[in-house]
Amino acid sequence: MPQPTKVEGKNSTDSNANNDDNTKDDQQDGKSLTGYAVVFDTPSKSLGNFKEVIDKNAFDGVDLSDVLMVSNHDFGKVLASTKAGTLKLDVDDKGLHFEAQLPKTTVADDTYENVKDGNISNMSFTFAVADDGDTFTKDDDGNVIRTIKQVKSLFDVSVVAIPAYDDANVQVNNG
């Protein structure tokens, strides 16, 4: 697996000044998840009458300082946050890589165990597209392909049972 490279400015959440010393006390004993919430240049499943591809430059300039990790896009099931320093997001050549330190909550325990057991292995994300940030083309078979060239905002990365993108993945972080 390629190692994420740090991106200067607002495209990396490697550290957070709002972290306080009690954050680790509220975290699981080393329970963390890692993977790719977005994998560049790979097509989604059919999203109705088109498939979608995220361009490798789509996250250029995107502010990643206030993004949540949630379960199945449910904002009532928060697992980590860049703002709290429990979620790190890094854009690399493969996609949007994440590392999340999980809290001591029932939903985090359930999510961690489902990932560990292989019941859930995929990720998703919720975003807004910048004005003129997407294009529509047809591939050689006549299928419509939507290419996301520029993301305006990223709201969440989500551990999901049914993904739009099969290559977006999550695993237990073993160290």
Phi, psi and omega in degrees: 000130179294142178279137178295146175255145179289139177248124182294155176084216188271011179262009180220144179235046184292329178218163183214123182291341181278357177298133172243169188295341182276350183305314182294330179295331182269001182265158173300155177290083177076008179280114180216160180237153178215162177155202179238118176282333178223134173242124185288151170058030174235136184286148174284175166292172177298130178252044184104256181253020176203165169246160184237146177227137177261120180292149183296342179257009187296336181261007177301124177079001181282133178283114181255019187277350181219068181240139177260150163255127182228171177263124177050041178060023180262108182291353172274356181236065182285132180252330181192168183208136175294324181297323179277350181084009180266354177232124175252132176238132178222131175272125175232190183294335182274322184169210178260103182272146178224156167224131182230130173265122188273147177278171176273079178226160179298316181296323178292318177300312181298316180297313181302313181295321178294323176290314181301320181279353179085007178290326177233130181221011187237162180233163175213181179203154177243129186212165171246142180269137176295156174306131183058027183268005177222157177227153177240129178223175174243140177276184184297337179266004179087005179283139178283130179241121173265122178254122177275109181270329181211120173276138177272312182215145173247123184263317179208158163244140192224133171283122186226152176276326182236100184271159169278330181243114181294334183278345176286128193219161177221142175220161170292136178274111183268017177141000000 
